[in-house]
Amino acid sequence: MRFSPDGIRWGEENVSSVKPRGDTHNNAFWAPTLDKYVGITRGWIDPWKERLVQRMESTDFVDWTAPVTVFHGNQTRQTYSMPVFYYGGVYLGLPAILMYDNTYRVQTELAWSPDTVNWHRIEAGTPLIPCSEKKGDYDWGMVYAAAAPIFSDNEIRLYYAGDSEHHEGLCDSVLCLATLRPDGFAGYRPQEKGTVGVVTTKPVTCNGAPLRISADAKGGAVRISVVDDKGRQVSQANPVTADVTDGVVSWQDGFKLASYLGEDIRLRFELENATIYAFGFGEE
């Protein structure tokens, strides 16, 4: 292993202490909230009963801790690999789930963690990047996400390797692209058409700045209220009826969040034919 400040001049070779078992899909990244490097690799429950996601860490990228299991599925839905990256104040993982049954197909799902150690699956079994349903298509058999998406102002680009054959077949991979709207990794929406979905947050500390949301509400509405500990409405915002990204919420009757500066508040989102992806407090 060698290091370079510019990709042209390289230093002396360093012998790494890392000895992961994973034969593929190893990735490492700088974890800004931990002030150290984190490596993600693969392990197994022997003999080949189940694949596991394992984690290592290092302060210098040379000396690493021993791999420890931090994430896994089960014997029939195995975590084959998981690229990890930092986004929106949390760590997101793109686990490739191997359906170790009579299909042997691989789809990419979504997970998140506050610290790269404790992981939570988002709608386990629901793909973020699904395989094609048409056999013979370039990504019918397997979908493996790249190490990290590319973020632009108007979309998120997720490059991935697609394969027309399943895991037990002859690999024929091609480079593919999937896209998301900004903040569009996951959201809340009503489960049934024609119904109103309601999401109430846990207490969040108000910093007095305007409330901003990312939502798809064209043809519907997102109605937002500040509620007290008993669920009673304190104030109500003007409905959001368009698709917005980091859009500023305006309030009725001259209400200002600054009056709750430093206090814990709850927000209630009523979703009518709409999806909400994110909210936060920030200046214009």
ZAMARGU-4260 file (C-alpha; in steps of 0.2 Angstrom, whole numbers, plus 5000, padded with zeros to 4 digits):
<rodrens>
0) 5000/5000/5000 | 5007/5017/4995 | 5000/5035/4998 | 5000/5050/4986 | 4996/5068/4988
5) 4992/5070/4970 | 4990/5053/4961 | 5007/5056/4953 | 5020/5055/4967 | 5019/5040/4978
10) 5028/5037/4995 | 5036/5021/5001 | 5026/5005/5003 | 5017/5002/5019 | 5012/4985/5025
15) 4993/4985/5030 | 4987/4975/5045 | 4970/4972/5037 | 4966/4954/5033 | 4947/4954/5028
20) 4940/4937/5022 | 4929/4946/5009 | 4935/4941/4991 | 4925/4955/4983 | 4916/4972/4986
25) 4927/4978/5000 | 4926/4997/5002 | 4934/5010/5014 | 4929/5028/5017 | 4933/5042/5029
30) 4919/5044/5043 | 4918/5062/5047 | 4908/5060/5063 | 4920/5047/5070 | 4936/5055/5064
35) 4943/5039/5057 | 4943/5027/5042 | 4930/5013/5041 | 4931/4998/5031 | 4916/4987/5025
40) 4920/4969/5020 | 4911/4952/5020 | 4911/4938/5032 | 4902/4921/5033 | 4894/4909/5045
45) 4904/4893/5040 | 4902/4883/5030 | 4894/4895/5018 | 4878/4896/5028 | 4876/4915/5027
50) 4885/4930/5021 | 4888/4944/5034 | 4893/4963/5033 | 4908/4966/5043 | 4916/4982/5049
55) 4934/4988/5053 | 4941/5005/5058 | 4958/5013/5057 | 4966/5030/5061 | 4979/5029/5048
60) 4973/5017/5034 | 4987/5005/5038 | 4983/4998/5055 | 4965/4991/5056 | 4955/4983/5069
65) 4948/4965/5067 | 4932/4964/5056 | 4917/4963/5067 | 4899/4958/5060 | 4887/4973/5061
70) 4874/4969/5048 | 4866/4953/5041 | 4850/4946/5033 | 4846/4928/5035 | 4850/4912/5025
75) 4838/4915/5011 | 4840/4934/5010 | 4859/4936/5012 | 4869/4952/5013 | 4881/4949/4999
80) 4889/4966/5000 | 4886/4984/5006 | 4894/5000/5000 | 4892/5014/5013 | 4893/5033/5012
85) 4889/5048/5022 | 4874/5059/5018 | 4862/5071/5026 | 4870/5068/5044 | 4869/5049/5043
90) 4878/5034/5035 | 4868/5026/5021 | 4871/5008/5015 | 4866/5000/4999 | 4866/4981/5003
95) 4866/4969/4989 | 4853/4956/4994 | 4856/4938/4987 | 4840/4929/4986 | 4848/4912/4991
100) 4833/4901/4986 | 4828/4895/4969 | 4831/4911/4960 | 4849/4917/4966 | 4845/4935/4960
105) 4853/4950/4968 | 4844/4966/4972 | 4850/4982/4980 | 4841/4988/4995 | 4843/5003/5008
110) 4849/5004/5026 | 4855/5018/5037 | 4866/5020/5053 | 4870/5034/5064 | 4888/5028/5067
115) 4892/5014/5055 | 4890/5001/5069 | 4871/5000/5072 | 4862/4997/5056 | 4843/4998/5052
120) 4835/4992/5036 | 4822/5002/5027 | 4808/4992/5021 | 4817/4975/5021 | 4813/4966/5005
125) 4809/4982/4995 | 4823/4986/4983 | 4830/5003/4980 | 4837/4997/4964 | 4826/4983/4958
130) 4831/4969/4946 | 4821/4970/4929 | 4806/4959/4929 | 4809/4954/4911 | 4821/4939/4909
135) 4835/4942/4898 | 4836/4961/4902 | 4854/4968/4906 | 4849/4969/4925 | 4837/4955/4927
140) 4849/4944/4937 | 4859/4955/4948 | 4861/4973/4953 | 4877/4979/4963 | 4878/4997/4967
145) 4894/5007/4965 | 4904/5013/4981 | 4895/5030/4982 | 4882/5040/4972 | 4885/5056/4962
150) 4875/5071/4969 | 4870/5086/4959 | 4858/5100/4962 | 4843/5091/4953 | 4846/5073/4955
155) 4856/5058/4963 | 4865/5047/4951 | 4867/5029/4957 | 4879/5019/4946 | 4878/5000/4947
160) 4883/4984/4939 | 4869/4975/4931 | 4869/4957/4925 | 4857/4947/4914 | 4861/4931/4923
165) 4858/4926/4941 | 4872/4923/4954 | 4874/4905/4949 | 4875/4909/4931 | 4888/4915/4919
170) 4891/4934/4923 | 4889/4946/4909 | 4890/4963/4918 | 4886/4980/4911 | 4888/4998/4919
175) 4870/5005/4922 | 4863/5021/4930 | 4848/5024/4941 | 4842/5041/4947 | 4833/5048/4961
180) 4826/5066/4965 | 4836/5076/4978 | 4834/5069/4995 | 4824/5054/4987 | 4832/5039/4995
185) 4816/5036/5006 | 4800/5045/5010 | 4783/5043/5018 | 4767/5042/5009 | 4749/5036/5012
190) 4748/5017/5010 | 4732/5018/5000 | 4726/5030/4987 | 4712/5042/4993 | 4718/5041/5011
195) 4728/5054/5021 | 4744/5048/5029 | 4749/5056/5045 | 4767/5057/5052 | 4771/5065/5069
200) 4789/5068/5073 | 4798/5065/5090 | 4802/5081/5099 | 4815/5091/5089 | 4824/5106/5095
205) 4819/5122/5086 | 4834/5133/5081 | 4822/5147/5076 | 4827/5146/5058 | 4813/5143/5044
210) 4807/5125/5042 | 4812/5117/5025 | 4805/5102/5017 | 4808/5091/5002 | 4792/5083/4995
215) 4782/5078/4980 | 4765/5086/4982 | 4760/5091/4964 | 4742/5085/4963 | 4740/5083/4982
220) 4746/5092/4997 | 4757/5092/5013 | 4749/5100/5028 | 4761/5104/5042 | 4757/5108/5060
225) 4766/5112/5076 | 4758/5101/5090 | 4761/5100/5109 | 4765/5085/5119 | 4746/5080/5119
230) 4745/5081/5100 | 4735/5098/5100 | 4738/5109/5086 | 4748/5125/5091 | 4750/5132/5073
235) 4747/5127/5055 | 4757/5131/5039 | 4750/5135/5022 | 4748/5119/5012 | 4762/5114/5001
240) 4755/5109/4984 | 4770/5107/4973 | 4785/5097/4971 | 4799/5105/4982 | 4817/5102/4986
245) 4823/5111/5002 | 4807/5122/5001 | 4803/5135/5014 | 4787/5133/5023 | 4776/5148/5027
250) 4765/5149/5042 | 4747/5155/5044 | 4742/5170/5056 | 4760/5177/5056 | 4767/5162/5066
255) 4786/5162/5068 | 4796/5147/5073 | 4808/5159/5081 | 4796/5160/5096 | 4801/5142/5100
260) 4819/5145/5099 | 4829/5132/5109 | 4813/5123/5114 | 4807/5105/5109 | 4793/5104/5097
265) 4784/5091/5087 | 4779/5093/5069 | 4764/5084/5061 | 4764/5081/5042 | 4747/5076/5034
270) 4750/5069/5017 | 4736/5069/5004 | 4742/5061/4988 | 4760/5066/4992 | 4777/5060/4998
275) 4788/5069/5010 | 4807/5065/5010 | 4815/5077/5022 | 4813/5091/5033 | 4825/5103/5043
280) 4828/5120/5049 | 4839/5132/5039 | 4841/5150/5034 | 4836/5156/5016
</rodrens>
